[in-house]
Structures are given as C-alpha cells and as structure tokens.
Amino acid sequence: MFSERFSNLPAYAFPRLRALLDGHMPGGETVQMTIGEPQHPFPEWVQQTLLQHVGEFQKYPPNDGTPELLGAITDWLAVRFGVKLDPATQVMALNGTREGLYNAAMALCPEQKRGKRSVVLIPNPFYQVYMVAAMSVGAEPVFVPATEATNYLPDFCSVDPAILERTAIVYLCSPSNPQGAIASAEYWCDLIALAEKYDFQIFADECYSEIYRGPAPVGGLEIAARMAADPERVVAFHSLSKRSNLPGLRSGFVAGGPRSLARIKQLRAYGGAPLPLPLVRVAERAWSDETHVVENRQMYDEKYALADEIFASVCEYRSPPGGFFLWLPVEDGEQAALKLWTSSGVRVLPGAYLAKEIDGQNPGKSYIRVALVAPKPEMVRGLTLLRDCLWA
C-alpha cells in the first residue's frame, strides 16, 4: 500500500531531539539554541511593502517569479558574484531553498548514467533534504565525510572513480551547515574541474553566503564563469531567510544554465507552489537592498566575538568563518545535549542527527550544533551555561 523507498528514512532531527529531551525536566529556564531560525529584526520597510500590495493576494502569482523579482535577483548576482545571467531563462523564484534543492533533483537527475543507477554525492554531515531528494529520484546517495581531517568540507576528489563515473549530482553547502566551513576559490576550481571530467552537476547550496566574518565567500557560479565551464555545470540556490532575517517569507531562488532552468520550470508548472505576490514585492525590494544585510552581518560578528571570548579557555573550540552555528566537539553529542538540558535548560542539537552512519561511524556523533540566533543577552547566558556545564 505504501512506498518502500522511504521505509528506512530516519526520524527528522527535531522529532529525534524532542524524543531525547522532552521526557526530562529542564535544569533551568530554557535557552533555545537548536534551530537556525534568525531572530534579528527584519527590515522596517517589510510591513509597509506588504500593506501596499495586500490586494495582490487576489491574483495568482506567476510560477517563475515576476520580471521585477527576477531582475532584482540577477542584478544582485552581478554585483555580488560578478556573473551576468538572463533573468528570463537562467533564474527562477523559489518558495524557500528547500523546495528548490529537492525539486531540482527531481527535474535534473537522470534515472541512469552510463547504463547504471545514478549516484548523488552528499557531504556528511548534511542538510537532510539532500538525502531525501536522492532517494526520491531512485538515485544512490553516497555520503562523503566532511570532518576536521578534510577541513570540514567533503573531499570529492578522493571518491572512487567508479562512483564518479555514475555521479549525476553533487550537493555542496558553503558556508556549510553545520560546520561553517567556506569553500575557497581553489576548492571550487577542483570540484568544477572534477564535474567537467566526469560530467555531473553541482548543486551549490549558498543560503548562508551573506553571513561571514572575513572576505566574502566566492560562489559556484562565479568560479564556473571564471573557468568558462559548461554553463549547465553549477545550479545555485539562495534564500532571504538568513540574509534578510525573513525565514517566514519562504523566498529564495535557483540560478543556473538555461537548459537546467527550463526543466526546473517545466516541473514547477505542474507541481510547484509559487510565492504570493505581496511576498514577492517584499523579495523584490530585499534583493535590491544591501544596507540591512551589512547590519545583519555586523550583529553576527558581535555574537561571534562574544562566543570567542566565552570559549577562550576551551582548547577544543573552533571559531567558524561563516554561517551562524557553533560545531562543538564533545565526547558524545546525545549525552552532552541531555546533560545540558537537565542541568541548565540549554537546548542544543546532537551532531549525529545531522549525519549518516557509514560503516559504524557517524561523523557528527562527537559534536553538538549550537545556533547563535537568540538575542545577545540570552545567547551569552546560554553559551556561558554550556561552557560551565561541559568544560568546567
């Protein structure tokens, strides 16, 4: 009666966390540091823009996005990454990047490659939608470790050539979730060269691209253009959730080669859920404004400076260059999360819930992920309790 392909799908990370913690009383007032839901103020003009366009809820929105939105997106890509894309054929609006990361696999992953089952390469740890997308299209998900030994980015060049011959898609998140690692231009060049050699596509999940502490991260489309690679080689995904503190807007975009976008748009026409027009109007303005993005980044800079100070005496602490998570090494992530909850009320996510066990090894088992999204006083209190509980 039911599909077998999802029969071995594990519980999602947050239901697993509730099962771990909710049967125990917290050891203090709850400090929520699990989910990456931005809490910084969104731009002041958002409410006014919605009010001005509320009447457009009476209209069906265009599937691909309005010309104004697509133009704002391509203008932003040109300024931020130096790439010039055709708004009519190389960009499509998304109802959040998770939709795009899933549906792009549905639209672009071949059933077979070279007469064999297609492979999708996935960093380990990873954003869970990558795995489900691979399973949905009948591809074989192959998990590539992204650990301290590989600078927290997957070493795709070390993958068995027999696997690379069958690889259709590679997912890469930079800055990465959960580790905050940033792919350098050299790393991107190596990956794109590998994709050209073995003829696979790279799905560049860049939703954290505007939260960084040093130089701005390079992007997949940017490096592909510099290399004059096949324009279909990289498909990039961006969002306003983290960049503009608008997770509830559910607005993002996918950009890439015209043939890839044509297939993604065709699927969207049958089964997509386009963004309502009043929300589109907010997105149009958000992609055209950098002031609030700079202010947002400054607030995260301040938070990281505080985290660096709090953990200055902890030799295991590593300050990530991007994103807004701490990826903290512990003996056992589940045990640490339960201890924190029962002794202090601090709620964090075991790293094992974001990774896949392969050959008896889970690369997230000895970590916890800590989100730096709460207001600064609450964040400082949570981090201080965490340090004192686990490293006293």
N, C-alpha and C positions, 0 to 999 in steps of 0.2 A: 504493500500500500504506500509506503514512504520511500523516498530516495535513499540509496545506500551510500552515496558519495559523501554525505555529511555524517555518517553514523559514528565515525571516530573523532568528530570535531570536539575539542575540549571546551569546557565552560569558558566564557569570556572572562577577562582579567578581573573585572569589578564584581561580578557574582562570586567568583572564587574568593575575592578579598572579604566580601560580606560573610561567606561561609566560614572563613578563618577567624574573623574578629567578632562578629555580632553576637556570638554566644557568651561573650565575656564583657564584664563591666569595664569601662574606661577608667584609667587611674587618675584622671583629671579632666578639666574642661577640654572638649575636643578641639584639636588643631588639625584641619583637613589639608593634607599635603599629598594627596594621591592623584587626582585627576588634573590634566593640563588644561584647565578652563581659565583663561585670562580674566583677572579681576580689576585690571587698571581701567580707569574711565575711558569710555569711547568718545570720539569727537563730539563737541557740543552741537554741531550742526546736524547730527543724525536725526534727532527728533523733529526738527523743523522740516527737514527734507521729506521725512515720512508724511508729515501732516500736509505738506504742499501737494503730495501725489497720492493721497489716500484714495481718491476717486478712481485710480487706475486698478484697484482691486476688482473692478467690474469688467476688466478686459483680460483675455487670455494673453499671457506673455509669449514672446517668440521663443521657440525652442533653443536657438543658438545664442540668444542674448541680443540686446538692442545694438544698433550701429554705434550709438554713443558709448555704450559699455565696452564693446569690442575695440573701439578706437582708443578709449582711455587705457585699456589693458595693453594694447600694442605700443602706445606712447610710453607707458611705464617700462615695458620690456626694453624699448630702445634706449631709454635714459639709464636704467639700472644695469642692464647686461650688454648694451651695445648691439642688440640684434634687431633687425627690421623684419617684421612679419606682416603678411597681408591680413588685415582684420576680417576679411570676408571668407578666407579659405584656410587660415592657419591657427585660429583661436576659437574656442567655444566656452561659453559661460557654464559653470557647474553649480549644483546645489551642494556646495561643500566639496572638498577634495576627496573625501572617502568615496563618494559616488563615482567620481572620475577614475580613481585608482582601481576600482572594481570593474566598472563598465568598459574601460579601455582594454582590459584583458579580454573581456567578452567579445569586443569588436575586432581585436588585432591578433590574438593568439591563434596560430594555426592548429588544426586538430593533430597534424603530424608534421614532422620536419625530417627530411631525408628518409621518409618511409618508416619512421619510428615515432613513438609517443614524444610529444614536445615537452621540454623542460622549462620551468620558471625558476630562476635563481633568486634567493631571498636572503637578506642579511639575517644573522641570528645573534642577538635579539632583533625583533622586528615589530612593525605596526601590523596588527593582526589581519587587516583586510588583504594584505598581500597573499597570505596563505589561502584564505577563502576564495580569492579570485582565481588562483591557480587550480584549486580543487573544482571550482565551478565549471571551468572550461575543459576539465579532464586532463590537464597537464600534470606532470610530475613535479611537485615542489622539491627543490634541493636547497638545503639550508647551508649557508656559508658563514663560518664563525666570524664575528666582529668583536674581538676581545682585546685585552691590553696588549697581547702579543702582536696584533695587527693594527695597533693604534686606533682601536675601536671602529675601524672600517673594514668591510669584508675584502679579502684578498681574492678577487675574482680571477686574477691571472694564475692562481695556483690550482684552479679547478681542473679536474681531469679533462684532457682534450676530447675524450669520447662523450663526456657530458656536454661540453661546449658545442660539439657538433649538433646536438639535439636542442640546444638552448634557443628559445624563441624570445624570451623577455627576461630582463634583469631589473629588479627593483633596487633603487638606491635612495636613501634619505640623507640629505645634507643641508644644514646641520642635522645630525642623526638624533632620532628618538629611540632609546632613552639616553644615550651616552653624551650627546652634544658635540660629537666629532665633526670636523669640517673637511670635506674633500678638497684637496688642493688642485690647482690647475694641472700639475703633473699627474695626480691620481686620475683626474678626468680624462686627460690625454691617453693614459694607458688603457683605461676602460673603453673609451670610444674606439681606439685602435683595435682592441680585442673584439669589439662588436662589429667593426668593419671586416675583420678577418673571418669571424665565424657567422656573420650575418644574423645578428639578433638586435632587438630594440631595447633601449634603456628607458625605463620609466623613472624619471627624476622627480622624487617627492621633495619639493622645496618649500614646504609650508612654514618652516622656521627660518627661511633665508634672511629675514629682516631683523632677527634677534641674534646679535653677535657682539663680541667685545673688542675685537681688533679690526683689521681690514675687512671690508665686506666680502662675504663668500662669493666665489665665482659660481656660475651655473652651468648646467649641462648644455643648454642651447648655445650659450656664449662660447664655450670651448669647442663645440662641434662646428660652429660657424668659423672660428679661427682656423680649424683644421681642414675646412672645406669638406667635411664629412657628408655623407648622404643626408639630405635634409629630413629624411624619414627616420634617421637613426635614434634621435632623442625625442621623447614625449615628456614635457614638463608640466608639473601640477603646482598651482599656487592658491593661496587662500587669504581671506581677510580676517580669519578667526584670530590668529596670533599677531599678525602685522598691525591690525587696527583695533584689537580687543573687541571683536564682533563675532564671537562663536555662534551666537544665536541667529545671526543673519543668514548663515548657511550659504555663503557666497564664495566661489572660487572660480578658477578657470583651468583649462587644459590648452597647451600650445604645442605645435609640432609641424611636421610636414603636411602638405595639402592632401596627400593620399590617405594618410592616417586619420586626419581630421574628418575627411569625407566619410570614412567608415564609422567613426565615432558618432558623427552627426546623424548618419542613417539609423544607427541603433537608437539614438536619443529620440528620434522622431516616433519610433514605435513604443518605447518603454521608458522614456525619460520624465523627469519632473522639473520643468524649468522654474526659475526663480520668479516670484510675483513681481510685477512692475514697480510697486513702491519700494521694494527692497533693491531692485535693480538700480533705481535712481540713487539710493544711498551708495551702492557699489560704484556707480559711475563717478561720484564725487570722491569716494575713498581712494580709488586708484589714481586720482588726479592730485592728491594732496600728500605731501611728504612731511609737513610740519608735525602732525600728530604721531607719525612713525618715528621721527627723531626723538620726540619727547618720550614715547613709549620705551625706546631703546635705552634712553638715559635712566629711566626708572629701573630697568633690569640691571643696568650697570651698577646702580646704587645697591641693589639687592645682592648682587654677586660680591661686591666689595664687603658687605656685611657678612655674607657667608664665609668669605676668605678669612675674615677676622675671627669669626666664631670657631672655625676649624683650624686655625693656625697651628695649634699644638697637636693636631691629629695627622700623623705621618702618612696614613693611608688616603688622606683627602686629595682629590684632584679637582681643580677648578676648570670646568669645561669652557671651550672657546665660543660655543653657540648654544642656542635653544634656551629653555628655562627650567631644566631638570638637573638635579644632582644625581649622579650614579655612584652610590657609595658602597665600597667593599665591606662586607661583613662575613661572619663565619657561615651563617645560613639565613637567607632572606626571610623565609617564613617565620623562623624563630625570632629574628630581630623585630619583624613587624608586630608579632604578637606581644613580645616583651614591651615594646614601645607603647602599644595600646593599653595594656593592662597596668603599666607603671606610670604612664604620664598622660595618656589621652591623645598622643600624637599618632596620626593615621598616615601610613606610607604604603607603597606598593612593593611586594616582593618581586625581585627581578625575574624569578623563574616564571612568573605569569606572563612575561613578555618575550619568552624564548621557547625554543623547541628542544626537547631532549633527544639527542642523537647518540647512539651507541653508549647509552647510560650516562651521558654527560649533558648537563643543561648549563649553557654559558651565563645564564642570569641567576643561577641558584645562590651564588655568594654575593649578591648585590641587593640593595633596595633603591627604588626610584623615589626621589623627593621633588615635588613641584614647588617652584618659587613664585607662586601666583597670588598668594594671600597678601593682604596689606602688610606693610613693613613691620609694624609692631607685633602682629600675630606671627609673621614669618620668623622674626628674631626669637620670639618666645619658643616657637616650635623647634627651631634649629638648636637652640640652647638646651632644651629638654632632651632632644635627640642625642646631642653630643654627650651630655652628662649621663644619659641612660646607657649608651653603648660604648663610650670611651672614657668613663670615669676612672 
